[in-house]
């Protein structure tokens, strides 16, 4: 197998893991909502898109399922970030195994800190870290650790299955 084919295989497994872990993160947030209802009226993905030219009507677009309004635009961004970061993690972890410390939980924690404490406040998507409630930090930090632990578990399984086929 060529080096390029190997990277594509590893990144593809990361995308698949990101879809599964994205579902887990949604479930986590249903149990431990990170934001107050007021702050969740426009969630961070919606705020990000509105800062980049989409209207509130576009970013709050929904479809109905079983009597519930489901925010499909937010979900697209949620799963896009989850899959993209998981693919990056998968390839990076292949070349820098230290990244997988704690079965991926430390990378999840670093992702939370980089996104929620540094990047999103700097971009005006969420308040400064000191102005976010403790419940948000707890939910997001632990949720990101679980999210990337799931990424690692799925990656281990998918890549082992691919190796068995060769």
N, C-alpha and C positions, 0 to 999 in steps of 0.2 A: 504494500500500500504506500502511495506517495505521501509526502509530508502534508501536502495540500488536502488530500483525501482524508487524512487522519484529522486534521483541524476541522474540516467540514463535518466529519462524523461526530467529533467531540462537541462542536458548537450546536449541531442539530439535536444531540441529546440534551444539551442545555436549554434549548428552546422548548422541547417537550417537558423537561423538568419544570421550567418556568410556568408553563400552563397549569400544571398540577399544583405547584406551590402557590400560584396565584389564587386558585380555588381555596386552598387552605387559609391563606391570608384573609380572604373575604369572610370565611367562617370565623376566624379569630376576631375580626372587627365586629362581627355580629354579637359575639359574646362580651367583648371588651371594647366598646366604641371609643376610638381615640379622640374624637372631637365632640363638643357640645352640639345639640341640635342647631343652635344659632350659627355656629361656625361651620356646620356641615351643610347649611343651605346652599352654599357654593363651596364644594370640596376642592382640595388642592389641584387635582387634574383639571377641573372646570376653570378655576382661577388662572392656571397656567395658559390654557387655551384662549381665554378671554384676553389675557395680556398680549397674546399673539394674533389678535384680530377677529376671533370668532365672537359671535354675539351670545348673550345669555340664553336666548332661545335655542341656539345651536348647541351650546355646551350642556344645556339641561334637557336635551331631547331624550325621550323615553319610548319604550314599547311596553305594552301591557301583557302580563302573564299572570294568570290565575287571580286577577283582580289587583295585582300590584303593578305600580309603575317602576320599570327597571331602567336606570340611567345608562343606556347603551354607549354613549360617548365616553363617559367616565370609565366604563368597563373596558373599552378598547384601549385607552391609555394605561389603565391598571395592568392589563395582560401584556401590553406592549413593553412596558417597563419591566415587568416580572420576567418575561421571556428574554428580553435583550440583556438585562443584567445577569440572568442565569447563564446565558450563552457566554458572556464575557467571563463570568466566574469559572465556568467549566474549562474554557481554554486556558485562562490564567492559572487555575489550579493544576492543570496538566503540566505546565512548565515551572510553576513556583508552588510546590506542594505545601509550603508553610501557610499559604492562603486558606487551606482547608482545615486549619487548626480548629479543634472543638467540633469536628464534623460539620464545618461550615458556619457554626454559630457566631464565631468572631467576625467573619466576613459580613454576616447579616447585621451584626451590631455596628460595624464600620459603615455599612451602607446606610443604616438609619442615621448615624451621626453625620455623615457627609451630606445626606439629603435633607433631613429634617432639622438639624441644628445649624447647618452652615449654608448650603446652597439655596434651599427654599426660602429661608428668611432673607438672605442677601437679594434674592430676586423679588421679594415682596409677595410671595405666594402665601406664606404663613407668617404669623408674628415672630418676633425674635424669640429665641429659645427661652430666655428668662421670662417671657410673657405668655408662654404656653403652660397650660395646667399640668400638674404632676401626672394626672391620669393619662394625659396624652403621651407624655414621655414613657410611662410604664407600658402602656398598650403598644406603642410603636416600637420601642426598643425590644421588648420580649417578642412581639409579633414578627419583627424582622429576623430575630434569632431563629424562631420556629420556621419561618418561611425559608431561610437558607439551609436549615437542617434538612428540611424536606427536599430542597434542591439536591443536596448531597446524597441523600438516601436514594432518590430516583436516579440520579446520575450513576451511582455505584451499580444499581441494578441494570440500567440500560446498557452501560458500557461493558459490564460483565457478560450480558447476553450477546452483545455484538462480538465480543472476543471469543465466546463459545462457538459461534457460527463460523469462525475462520479456521 
